[in-house]
Amino acid sequence: MLYPQSNDSRIVFSLDGVWDFRTAGEDSYPAAWAGAPLPEPVPMAVPGSYNDQNDELNLRAHYGWVVYQRSFAVPSRLMAGQRTMLRFDATTHAADVYVNGQLLGSHFGGFLPFEFDVTDVLRSGENLLTVAVDNRIGSSTLPVGNDAGTAFMGSDNANVPAVAEAKKHARRQNLPNFDFFNFAGLNRHVELYTTPASAYIADITMTTTRLVDVAADARTAASAVIAYDVTLDGTESDDSVPPSEQTVMSMSDSAASDNQAVTDNGRRVNIAILDSAGTVVAGITAGFSREGDGSVKASGDIVIENARLWNPGAAYLYTAVVTVSADGPDDESHIIDEYRQPFGIRSVEVSGTQFLINGKPFYFKGFGKHEDSYFHGRGTDDVLNVKDVSLIHWLHANSFRTSHYPYAESMYDLCDREGIVIIDEVPAVGMGWPQYANPLVAERHREAIRDMIARDKNHPCVVMWSIANEPGLDGEGDRPRLAYDYFRPLYELAHACDPQNRPVTLVCCQNDYLSDITERTMDVVCINRYYGWYNLSGDLDAACYALNIELDFWESIGKPVMFTEYGADTIEGIHGTHGEMFSEEFQRDYYARINAEIDKRPWFVGEQLWNFADFATFQGIIRVEGNRKGILTRDRQPKMAAHWLRERWNGIPDYGYKG
Ligand SMILES: CCCCCC[C@@H]1NC[C@@H](O)[C@H](O)[C@H]1C(=O)O
């Protein structure tokens, strides 16, 4: 899915800003609000979660629907012959979208984009956009909420009669079965964008398929073969497009050859590859053909000589300038559509117990993160993203996992240019056997995997897909098998959806790793372990003893293994000569002791700790203004462990740490 882009053929209008806002009911909102100005609205900024923007309404406790509304006008003279799309980068969690009172449709899923064609809906002058958003989570949603009982790690005395009675009268509320605040609303950008209507570039895929003679430092290769795939759509996209094989010639990097490979309808695609200086270094011209599924595509290979490779800490980006043109009268050709697609040249693979990027063994240094900040909640905040990336560099880290949902596109763009590696994760968190037996959850899970990969497939920073965080996997009887039977098809789906066929993992929580038969089948074993915190609490000697018993097991599996979570809640300012739990000394000692153990294991390929920064959660007796496992405070100030890790990571190279 291409991100909206302005150029000679396309226009983007942002609909961000301060919208009108009203809260509504648990199960519904007034129908009259869809097509008329909201009565007595309050202001609400977009993008941004609504929860922390208005204290009078107690929006942190809201359960159910809210309604956003704004009007907008577009210059109709610019829209002639254009297709106009209304795109939401994400709405959390469900949305009904209306323009001028007409329901365009609904969408479920809080962390990936969706769009509606509004070409024939918009009118000249003012248009009224109304978006109803439902923040409810439950046993059928991803992320998973509890339909009764408590939230994640909530406390209860169910056997107390008065407690049981009070529950019958308690107001309904979200009970997240996950450990992050259920920030909701129009969390990400909203935009109108246009493409040409008759034919437009619907998708572009750029895939490194071969690297020839990679230099010892992996910065360059004698040549690289890039498979391109351009999908054309539109009202006239398949005009007399032959199902034939198109002939393609690739240009050398020295000269452009005016290749005459065109289809019967005279349409052709030109792809010029620009290096980071904007110099054309390769390219092709090709015709389109119709695929078996009816789609109209141009695909083939482009050879780039003297390729500059994308590496962690040494990013290099090319731009594919894709132009679709058609023959006009007197053999004049005219451009129909164009799109500039950044991409990086690199390879990713698992080989034995190593995770290879450009053929070199990579060691993950980093974190689980959250999209989380004061006031913005989970709202897209590029200032925060730029700050976080600067802190990742300051810490000499090189990677993070998008725990526990795909992040906003702008963060991946930033990591592409800054050489930071991402493990991309779907919002499958809080799952267990009730979900494995629920077809609706399975369908939503498949949709999340397909949509995440479709959106993020061209990012060189993405090196692995995570299809879940800490689902139930172990236990008695057929539970392990039921879990395996649920996840195996999803593992295979992720591989099938990814043109780069990157490694796929599933992040497992502290469990009986002997009965869990799923984690060991992943390409990389990703473990969240809390020896010394949630168990053997405070006893780092026992914690290391237990960790080594488990590491001995993983050694037998013969795959790369890494931490995707390990950590300790730490309140900045709490100290002790023999640091006890919650002190800054304990967090530092925790990492010093645990890291000393994993350093002894050559097949242990990464340490992503939990968490980059403190973050907001549902209220509970073990959450003191949220989860405090950050090595940074929520306002991004370093705790003692951050300084210790910065020194450690400065001594760990991106490649070859474990040989
Ligand atoms: C035995 C309990 C296992 C909890 C595993 C630890 C949890 N993993 C998922 C994260 O979203 C939580 O924040 C983390 C925690 O609680 O800080």
The ligand as an SDF file (V2000), in Angstrom:
LIG
                    3D

 17 17  0  0  0  0  0  0  0  0999 V2000
    4.8710  -13.8920   34.4500 C   0  0  0  0  0  0  0  0  0  0  0  0
    4.3700  -12.6360   33.8300 C   0  0  0  0  0  0  0  0  0  0  0  0
    4.9640  -12.3780   32.4800 C   0  0  0  0  0  0  0  0  0  0  0  0
    4.8460  -10.9200   32.0930 C   0  0  0  0  0  0  0  0  0  0  0  0
    5.7290  -10.6610   30.9330 C   0  0  0  0  0  0  0  0  0  0  0  0
    6.1740   -9.2370   30.9600 C   0  0  0  0  0  0  0  0  0  0  0  0
    5.2900   -8.3460   30.1150 C   0  0  0  0  0  0  0  0  0  0  0  0
    5.4590   -8.6720   28.6950 N   0  0  0  0  0  0  0  0  0  0  0  0
    4.5780   -7.9000   27.8020 C   0  0  0  0  0  0  0  0  0  0  0  0
    4.7420   -6.4070   28.0540 C   0  0  0  0  0  0  0  0  0  0  0  0
    3.7770   -5.7030   27.3080 O   0  0  0  0  0  0  0  0  0  0  0  0
    4.5980   -6.0710   29.5370 C   0  0  0  0  0  0  0  0  0  0  0  0
    4.7600   -4.6890   29.7460 O   0  0  0  0  0  0  0  0  0  0  0  0
    5.6380   -6.8850   30.3200 C   0  0  0  0  0  0  0  0  0  0  0  0
    5.6130   -6.4730   31.7830 C   0  0  0  0  0  0  0  0  0  0  0  0
    4.8160   -7.0260   32.5440 O   0  0  0  0  0  0  0  0  0  0  0  0
    6.4030   -5.5780   32.1160 O   0  0  0  0  0  0  0  0  0  0  0  0
  1  2  1  0
  2  3  1  0
  3  4  1  0
  4  5  1  0
  5  6  1  0
  6  7  1  0
  7  8  1  0
  7 14  1  0
  8  9  1  0
  9 10  1  0
 10 11  1  0
 10 12  1  0
 12 13  1  0
 12 14  1  0
 14 15  1  0
 15 16  2  0
 15 17  1  0
M  END
$$$$
